[in-house]
Amino acid sequence: MSQKLTIIDPATANARPPPRRAALVFGVATAVAGVSADLLPSVTSLSGSVSVVSGFVLLAWCEHWIYRRLLRRRPLSRLLLSALVPAIGLFLWVPALIGAAILGSFLLPLMGTAVAGGLWFASAAAGSFVVVLIDTVVSALVVDFRRRVQLAVLLLATSAAVVSAVTFFLVEATIEAVLAVAHGEARAGVNLDPELAQRLVGMDPEQASWAIAGVTLLVVAIFLLPAILSACGKLADAVMERLNPLDEAFSRVTEGDLDIQVEVGGSRELQRITSGFNRMVGSLRETLTSLDQRNRELTATNQATSRFVPFTFLELLDKRSIVEIARGDQVQLDVAVMFTDIRGFTTLAEAMGPEQTFAFINRYLERMEPTIAARGGVINEFLGDGIMAIFPRGAESAVEAAVAMAEALSSFNVDLVAEGREPIRVGIGVQSGALMLGTIGGRDRLSCTVIGDPANAAARVEGMTKLYRVQTLIAEGAFAQLPDGAFDLREIDRVQALGKHEAMRIYEVLDGLPAATREARRQHRAAFERALGLYRRGAFRAAAKAFETIAKADPTDGPATVYAERCVSLFDREGDPDWDGVSQLGSK
């Protein structure tokens, strides 16, 4: 909700607190001066000076207090009363004179303070009268604040000229009368000290002129200085009191409050300032609203972009934003790579049709994706019904994800069976090692991918799950990084893939399999290892019998069935000295 700050009217502004210390000093100094008048002249002089100064402070506050009260009246009465206030100051010495006559010398110091303070008060009140005159009369005619100040200066200058002229003529007349008396001319009511008369007789006209000018300037300075200070101070107070709401408004804006508004009023300049401030705040509010909207859009865009280019890739490439990505950016990492694939998906897709196929894939991937992300994995690419993911944390995270995917698959298949559909099978392959992660592509389209032997090996190991009829296989690079006993594994084979010069061991992950299947694998673990040993020594007939025994006891043991069939095909190589126990794979 928008809040409006009102430009303060000087009449409603906070008044200055009374100068209590000055009042205390004035009372003490006046009392000391009265007591020591006949005893200690030096103390009397010092105390009298302090009394005058503190009296000035008190009278200045009183004049300001009266000015504040006058501002609350109607314009005409305000103007008339402000014109009468200076006359009050001129008669402040009357109460002091009466008191001195009654109480004697004790109040004589107060008489000097009253006379000097009265002149000061009258002059300051005259300055206030000028300000009131400008506010009540001139403001109705002149809106421009600068011209108001100019008129105030003009009025003060005019007052100075009038006072100067009057003072000049009075001083000149006084000196002429004194000189006439000094030359022996009789003047009624003028008594002159003989020594002063002797000095004046010797004064030439030029000296007399300088004396007149000096006295005139002194009187004008004494009378006009308080008026000028009073008028300038009140004009400055009026300006600052009207600018204080702007200062508060600016503070509110810096604190984030953009609903603030300042009432437009006052002089033309102040109206321009306040209206400009309101426009600035409105423009700033619109700008920030627009920026906020764009930030939300940018956030949504970044979230959408992260679904295509995961932020983990940016972190691995040491980039803060996708806009910093350039073709060819790459970094070498030691990570684990996983490939997964749905078995027989082509036949399944043909039976479902395009629309149902997409729905099925998305439903399946929706189950699999969280198991990868929860272990710190990053999906590099969706390969139709397959997934390629990397695990910066290493092989242990990848195998944990594979086990979680197997468990999620079991739950998914339960839902499929409940819907009257056939359960699906998947293959998962994992390998670890050093590879390059970076960007590839043309000028207009880029892709972030991994390149290296571990990625190729993981893809081939996933393909081997079809050959050995198992769900999850890991290569020996990933096996070497696993903590001892962290997973339930069994060695399956040593294979040499097409195009490779070195053989690698592959292991089946038993974790995640149905409990009955996993228990059967454990029961035949030792028998499987013995049969595998016979196979690697080239005793194919004995190995075939051993694998057939395992396969009959556990028909779900795919590797045992595969080995039994393979051993039969190798009977003619029984005892071959060139046999090294490595399975040569004829396809990728």
N, C-alpha and C positions, 0 to 999 in steps of 0.2 A: 504494500500500500504506500502510495506517495506521501511524503511528509513535507510540509512547507514551513520554512523558517521566515519569520516576519522581520523586516527591517526595523530596528529599534527606533522608536521616537525618543529624542532626548528627554522629553518630559517624563517618560516611563523608565528611563535608564536607572541603573543602580546609583544612588547618591554616595558621595565620598563619606567615609566614617569621620566623626568629629576628632580633631587633633587633641586628644586628652593630654599628651605630654606637653604640647605647646601651652595649653591652658595652665598646667601645673607650673611650668617654668615661668609663665607670665605672672602668676600669683606670687610665687616665691621672689622673683626679681623685683616686682613692684613693692612688696613688703620690705625687702632688704633696703631698697633705695629710699623708702620713706623713713625707716628707722635710722639709717646712717646719714640722713641729710645734713645734720648739723655736726656730726662727729667725724665721719670719714668721707671727705669729698671724693677721693679716688674711687672708693667702693660705691659711692652713690652714682658716680658717672658710669662706671662699668655696669652696675645693676640697671641703671636707666636705659643704657643701650640694649641690654638683653631684654628688658621689658618692652622696648619699642619693637625689636625684631620679632619676638614671640607674639606681641600684639598684632603685628602685621599678618602673621600666619593665622591667628584666630579670626581677624577681620576678613581675610581672604576666604576662609572657609564659610564664614557667615554670608559674605556676598554671594558665593557660589550656591549656598543653600537657598537664599532668597531667589536667586535666578532660577533654580529648579522649581521652586514653588510657583513662580510667575509663569513658567512654561505650561502649567496645568490650567491656567485661566484662558478665557476667551481672548482672541487676538486684540480687540480694542482695549479691554481692561489691562491686558498684559503690557501693551505699549504705554498706556498712561502711567501705570504703576512703576514700570521700569524707568520712566522719566523722572519720577519723584524720588526714587531710591538714592541718586547721587546727592540730593539736597539733605537727606538724612545724615550722610557722612559728614557734611560740612558743619553740622551742629553737634557732633559727638563730643566736642570739647565743653559744651554747656553743662552736662551732668558732672563732668570732672571739675569744672570751675566751681560749681555749687558745693560739691563735696569738699574741695580744698578750702573754700570759705568757711565751711562748718567745722571740718576736722583739723584744719590747719595744715602745717607743712607736711604731715604724713602723706597726703594725697597730691602733693605738688608734682612728684614724678609721674603720677597718673595723668596729670594735666598735659605734660609734654607728649606722652604716648597717645592721648586722646586727640590732640591737635594733629600730630603727624599721621596717626592711623586714620583719622577722619578724612584727611586729604587723600590718603591712599585708597580708602574705601570709596570715596566719591569718584575718584578717577577710575577705579576698577568698575564701579557701577555704571560709569559713563560708557566704558567699553562694552559692557553687557547691553546697555541701551542700544548701541549701534548694532549689535548682533540681533536683538529683538526686532529692531526696526527693519533689518534685512529680512528676517524670517517672516514677519507679518505683512510688511508692505511691499518690499522689493521682490520677495519670492513669488508674489502673485503676478508680477510683471515680467520677471526674469527667471527663466528655468535653468539657464546655464550656470553651473556652480562657479566656474571661473570668473564670470562677470559679477557674481555675488561677492566674491573675494575682492575683485577690483573695486566695487562700490564701497565695500567696507574700508579699504585702504583710502579711497577718495574721501569718505566721511571723516576718517581719522585725520587725514591731511587737512581737510577743511577746518576741523576742530582745532588742530594745531595752529593753523593760520589765524583763526579768530582769536585764540588765546594769546598767540604771539602779538597780534596787533593791539589787543586790549592791554596786555602787559607792557608792551612798548610805550603806548601812550601814557599809561599810569606811571611808569618809571620815569619817563621823560618829564611829565608834569611835576612829579615829586622832586626830581633833581633841579628843575628850573626854579621851583619854589624855594628849595634849599639854597641854591646859588643866589637867588634874589635876597634872601635873608642874610646870606653871608656877605653880600655887598652893601648891606645896610638898608635894603628895601624892606619896608614893613609888610608882613604878610600875616593876616589874621590866623591865629591858632598855631603858628609855627614858632617853636622855640628851638634854638640851635645852640649846641655846645660851642663855646668860644674856640677850643682847639680844632674841632671839626670844621668850623667856619673858616679858620685860617687855612686849612688844607684845601677846602673847596674854592677859596678865592684864587689860589694858584693853579687851579685845573683849567687847561685850555679846552676849547670846544671838541677837539679830536679825542682827548681823554674822556670827556663827558660822553661822547658817542660810544666809545668802547665800553664804558661802564654801563650805559643803557643796554647795549647789545648783550653784554655778559649776564646782567641780571635777567634780561628777557629769556635768554637761552636756558638759564638755570631754572627759572620758574616753569618754562614750557617742558623741560625735561622731567622735572619732578612731577608735574601734573599729568603729562601724557604717557610716561612710561608705564604706569599701572594700567591705564586704559588700553594701550597697545597690547600689553601682555595678557590682559583679561580677554580682549576681543579675539586675539590670535588663539589663546588657549581654548576658548569656547568653540571657535570655528573648528579647531583640530579635534576637540572632543566630539563635536557633532559628526565630523567625518568618520572618526574611528568607531563611534557607537553605531554608525550605519554600516561600517565595514566588518564589525565583529561577527554578525551572522554569516557573512561570506567566508570569514576565516573558519568558523565552525563548520560551514558547509564543505569547504575544501578538506578539512580534517575528516569529515564523514566519508567523502569520496575516496580519500586515500585509504580508508579502512574498508572500502568495498561497498559502501552504501550508495547505490546508484539510483535510489528512489527519492533522493533529497531534492527539494525545490526551494528557491529563494523568492520571496515576494518582490515583485517589481514595483519600485516606488522611489521617492526622493527626487533629487535633481536629475537633469537630463543625462549627465555622465553616469550617475549611479544607476539609472534605469538601463543605460546601455550595458553597464557591467553586469547587473543582475540578470538581465535578459540574455546576455551572452553566456553567462554561467549556466543558466537553465538550458540553453541550446547545446552547450558543450556537454553537459551531463546527459541530456537526451541522446545526443549523437554517440557519446561513449557507451550509453546503455544499449543502443541499437547495434553498435559495433561489437560489443561484447556478446550480445545475444546472437549476432550473426556468427561470431567466432566460436561461441559455444555450440551452435548448431553444426558448424563445419567440423569442430573437434569431435562431436558425436558421430558425424558422418565419416570422419577420418578414422575414428576408433572402430566403427563398424567395418570400414574398408580394410583396416589392418587385421581385424578378426577374420574377415572373409579371405584376405590374402594369406593369412597364416594357415588356412585350411588347404591352400595350394603349396605354399612355401613355408614350412614350419620355422618358427623363430629360432629353434635349436640350430638349424642350419646357419642362420645369421650369426649366432654365437660361436659356432664352430669355425666360421670363416672370419671371425673377429669383425663383424659388421654390425652397426647399430640400427640400420634401416635397410629395407629392401632397395631403396633408391641408390644405395652405395654399391650394390652388386653390379659387377661388370663381367663381361664374358672373359673366361679364362681365370677368374679368381679360383684359387685352389689351395688346399692345405693337406699335409700328410698326417694321417691319424692311425692309431692302433685301436681298432674297434671290432665288434662282432657283427656279422651280417646274417640276416635270416631271410629265407625264401619260403613261401607257402603256396600251396596249390590245391584246388578241389579235384578229387579224382572223378573221371568220367563226366566232367562238366559239359562237354560239348553235346553228348547225348542227352543230358538233362535239360540243356537249354533248348534243344530242338523240340523236346516234348512240351516245354512251357510256353514258348513264344517270346517275342522281344519284350513286351511290357512286363509280363510276369518274371522274365529273366532278370531284368533290371531291379525289380522289386525284391527278388530273392537275393541277389548279390548284395544289395544295400542292407538287407536284413541280416545277412551273414556277416558282412564287414562291420556292422554296428556292434555285433557281439565280440568280434575279434580285436577291434581297434583299442578299446580300453585296456585289454590285457597287455598290450605292447606299451602304451603310454604310461601305465602304472609302474613299469619297470625301467623307465627312463629311455625307452626306445622311441625312435622317430621313423614314421612311415615315409620312406623315400618315394614310393610309387605303388599305386594300385594297378596290378597287372591283370585287368579283367576280373577273373575269379581268384587271382593270387595277390600276394602282398610281398613287397620287398622292404625290409626295415633294417635300420642300423642301430647299434647299441653302443653309445660312447663309453658306457660303464664297463663293457667287456662281456666275455662269454657267459659268466654266471647270470647276468641279467637276461641275456638272450635265452638261456636254457630255462630260467624261471618263467619267462614269457611263453616259451613253447609248452611248458607243463600247464600253465594257466589256459592257454588256447585249447589244449586237449580237453581240459575240464569244461571249458565253455562250450566246446563242440558236443560233448556228451549231453549237456543241458539243451543245446540247440536241437540235437537229434530227438530228444524226448518230445519237444514241441512238434517236430515234423511228424513223428509217428502218431502223436495225438491228432494231427490234422489229416491222417491217412496217407502221408507221403513216406517215401523211402528215406532212411537215414543216409547221410553223406559221409564220405571219408576224405581226409586231407593228408597231405604230405608236408613235412616241415624239415628243412635243412639249415644247419648252422655251421659257420666257419669263422675263425678269428684271424687277425693279422693286420699288417700295415697296408694301407691303401690310400688313394688320393680321393678327397672329396672336393668337388668344385663345380663350376658352371660350364656347360657346353651349349652349343647352338649357333644360330646365325645372327645376323644383325638385329632382326626383329623379334626373335623368339629364343628364350633361354630355358634351360632345364638344369636343375641341380641334381647331381648324381654322384655315384662312387665308381671309381675305376681301379681295378687291381685284382690280383690273383685270388684273395679271399672272397671277393664278390663272385667271381666265376666259380670257385670251388663250392660256395654255398649253394649256387644255382644247380650245380651238378649233383651235389649231395641230396638236394631235394628231389631231383629226378631219380636218384637211386632208391628212394623210398618206394617207388613203383616196382623196381626190380626185386627188392627184397621183401616187399609186401609188409612194410612197417609204417608207422605213423611219423616218428621223429628220428632223424639221424643227425649226428654231429661229427665233424671231421676232427682229426687229431690235433689241429691247431687250437680249436676251441676246447678240446678235452684237456690239453696241457695247461690251460688257464684256470681250470676248475679246482676248487679246494677238494682235498681228499675226502671221500665219503659224503660230499654235498648232495649227490644225486645217485639214483639207482640206474647203473649203466651196464651194458654188456657189449663186448667187442663183437662185431659182425664179420668184418673182412678187411683185407688189405687190397686196395684196388688201384689200378693205374688207368686214369681216364684218358680218353682219346686226345692226342696232342700233348700229353704230359710225359715227362721223362722220369718222374719220381712217383713211387706209390705212396698212398696215404691210408692210414687206418680210419675206419668209420665205426661209430658206436651207436647202439640203439638206446634211447632214453625210455626207461620203463615207467618213470613217474608220469602220472596223468592217465595211465591206462586204467580200464575197469579193474576193480579189485581182484576178481577171479582170474582175469587174464594175467595180471601182474604176479599173482601167487603161483600160477602155473609156470611162468618164466623163471621164477626163483627156484622152484623145485627141480627144474631141468637145467639149471645154470651149469652145474659141474659136468653133466653129460654133454651139454652143448660145447663146452670148452674142450673136452676130450675129443669129441668128433671133429671140431675145428682143427685140433692138433693133428689128427690123422690126415685130414684133407691137405694141410700145408706140407706134410711129409710125403705126400703122393700116394698114400694108402687109400685109394679111392673106393675100393670095394668095402673095406672095413668102415670107412667113413660113411658110405652110403647106407649101410645097415644101421649105423648109430643114428644118423639123421632121420631115417625112416621110423625108427623106434620113437624118437622125440615127436615127430610129426603125428604119429598115430595117437600118442598120449595127449598131445595138445594140437589139434588141427588148426588153431588160430596162430600158431608159430610159423609165420611166413618164411623167415630165414631157414628154418630146418627143412621145410618143404623145398625151397629153392636149392639148397645144398644137396638134398637127396637126388633131385633131378640132375643137377650139374655133375655130381660124382658119377652117375650112370653114363653120362656123355663122355666122361674122361677115363673110362675103363681101359681104353687102348693105350693111355699114357701112364699106366701103372708102372711105377719104378723108373720113370723117366728122369735121368740125372739133371736135365735142364729145367726141371720144374722148380720154381722158387716160391710157390704158394701165393703168388700175386694174381688176382683176377684182372684180366685185361678186358676193359669195357670198349665195345666197338662203336658206341655212339655217345653223344653228349647227354 
